[in-house]
Amino acid sequence: MKDKIGFRIFKDFDRPAPELVEKFRGLPSSNIGDMVNRLSCMRSELKPFNNQPLLGVAFTVKAPAGDNMILHKALHMAKPGDILVVDGEGCKDRSLIGEMMMDLMDRRGLAGLVVDGAIRDVDAIPRYNMAVYATAVTPQGPYKNGPGEINVPIACCGQVVFPGDILVGDADGIVVIHPEYAEELAELAIPKHASEVKKIQDRDNAEDIEVLSRKEEEKYDKQLDALGVQYIDFYKR
């Protein structure tokens, strides 16, 4: 039988080792994003709906706009620690998932839900142990006609997400990490974060904040001078 492209379910995929995923725990999405030249973060319309940090492996779903039939299958297939990442075509007119489905996901130990589209029943979300992100909210329910796909590459808020990608999210947003460079990225992001933490601590411990401020300013003065900035003494209308 030929592949029914657009209506396929891939039962499983290669997941990165748990110890590799854990290397990113506690790292800000911004620090990780900086280390991949600021090209791997999802767009800003994706918002968190609780304060749970996001860390896990992408279990991808491609759903037609406003239709959640395929999601009902996906939430039973995903494993504990997986993040259900849904390409809902950015549809804001119908919610793809609500309290009943999210409650089941949370009880099954999923690490999170990321929807490029709408959700509902957001008042229930703060009680969940999993992180929840979406681009819109509406009480309007979905169709259940299909088709859809599970565990295929998808587009989600400006990023291509493959099954098995590592996702890290916080209040700022979500960064996507492909496993093939995750080890190298962790080696860059961990000292980056440690360096920023130390800078804040140095500011807390500094006796003369003006001296510290001048050091920071001198650093950027060199860059500005190298680019040929022009200084003018006074602005007059």
N, C-alpha and C positions, 0 to 999 in steps of 0.2 A: 504494500500500500504506500502510495506517495505521502510525503509529509503534508499535513494540513497546516501550512504556514498561516499563522494567525489564530490557530486553535490547537496548541500543543502544550503538553505538560511534561517537562523533564523532571523525573522523579528525584534526582539527586545531583550533586556536583561536588567538586573538590573544595573542602573547607581548609583555610589556613590553620596551622597548629595553634591551639589555645594559648600557648606561651608567647607566640608572636603577637597575637591580638592583645594580650595583657600588657605588652610593652608600651602601649599607647594609653593605658589607664591613667587618668589624672592630667594628661597633657591637654592644654587648650587647643581648640580647633584653629585658632589664629596662628599659634606657633607652628603647627603642622603645615598649615596652608602656606606660610612664609617660606618653608623649606622646599616647597615644590613650585617656587616662583609664582605663587598666588594664582594658580590655575586650576585648583582642584576643589574649590568650595562651591557648595550649592547656592543658588541665588537668594537674595534677601527676602523675597516674599514668603519663603518657607519659615514658619514661626513655631517655636516650642510652646506646648500647652501645659507643661508641668516643669518641675525643677529637677527631674531625674536626668543624670548624665547619660549620654548615649555612647555605647561601645558594643560592637558585635559584628556579625557577619551578615552580609546582604543576602536575603532570600527574595528574589525579584518577581514582580507581578506586572504584567501589561494588561490593563483593563480598558475596554471601550469607554468613551466619555459617558459618565453617568450610569454605568452598569457595573454591578459588583458580584455577579454570579461566580466568576473565577476566583474572587477573594475568599469565598466561603470554602472552597477547596484548599486554597493556599494556607489558610490559618490552621488547618488540621495537619498539613504536611510539614510545616516549618518546625524546626527542632529548638529546644531550649538554648538560649544564647543567640538565636538568629534575630535579625531585624527584617520585618516585612517592609520592603521598599516598593511602592506602588506608582507606576506611571499611569495616572488617570487622565492624561492629556490636558492637565491643568484645568479641568472642568470645574466651575464653581457653582453650577446650577443645581447639582444633586450630590448629596453626601454619599460617599462610598462605604463608610463604616461608622458605626455608632457604638453605644454602650454595651449592647449584648455581645457583639463580636470582640470588642476590645477587652471586655471582662474575661472572655474565654482565652484570648491571647495571653493576658497577664497571668492567669491561673496556670497556663501551660509553660510558663517560664520564658516567653520570648523577651528579648532585650529591648525591643522598640518597634515603633511604627512610624514610617515616613511616607506621606501621601502627597504627590503632586496633584492636588485636587482637594475636594471638600470632605469634611467630616462633620459629625453632629454629636449631641449629648456631651458637650465639653465640660459641663459641671461635674461629671463623674471622673474626669481624667486625673485630678490631683490625688486620688486614692490609689492609683496604680503604681506598681514598682517599675514598670517599663516606661521609657521615654516616648513621648508622642509629639510628632511634628506634622503640620499640614499647611497648605497654602490658603485655605478658606474654610468657612463654617456656614452651614445652612441646615435648617430643619427638614428640607425637602429630601425625601428618600430616593433610592436608586431604582433603576430597572434591574431585572434579573433574567436577561435574555442571552447573554454571552455575545460573542465568543470571548477570547482572551488567551493569554499564555502565562506559563509559570516557569521560572528559572531560565529566562532568556536575557540577553543584554537589553537594557531599557534606557530611556532618557528620563532624568528626574531633576527638575529645577536647574537645567543648564549643565548637568554632568552625565556622562555615560556611566552606568553602573552595571557591572557584571555580577552574576551569582558568585559568591565567595569573596567579594570585595570587603574590606574592613571599613566601617564607618565610625567616625568619632564626632560627637555633637555636644554642644553646651548651649548656654544662653545666646551666644553669638551666632550659632548656626552649625552646619555640618560640613565636614571635609571627607572626601572619598579617597581611600588608599587602595591601590591595586597591590595584591600580595607579592607580585614579582619584585617590587622595589620596597616593600614594607620594612625589611630588616635594615636596609641602608637609610631609609627615612627616619626610623626610630633613632639610629645613631646620630642623626643630625638634630632631630627635634628635642631629644632629651636634654642635651647641653644648652640648646637655645632657651628652653624654658628655665633651666637652672640659672643661666646668665641673667635673665630678666628678674627672677626672684631675688638674686643677689643685688641687682641694681636698686630694687625697692628697699631692701634691707640696708644698703649703704646710705640711702637717703634718710631712712629712719634713724640711723646711727650718726649721721653727719652733724658735727658741731656748727659748721658754717655752711648753710644751704647755698649761699651766694657763690662760694668757691666751687661747690659741686655743679651749680648751674652754669658757671663760666666754662668749666671743662666740657660740659655737654654742648654748649654753644660753639666753642672752638672747633669741635669735631665737625659741625655742620657748616661753619664758616669756611673751612678748607674746601668742602665740596662746592659751596656756592661760588667761591673764588675761582675754583677750577673750571666752573661752567661759565664764568665771565659775568657775574652779576654786577649791576651798576648801583652804587649807593648815591643818593641825592639827599642833601642835608634837610630840606624842608619842603612840605607839600603846600602849595598855595593855589586856591581856586582862581 
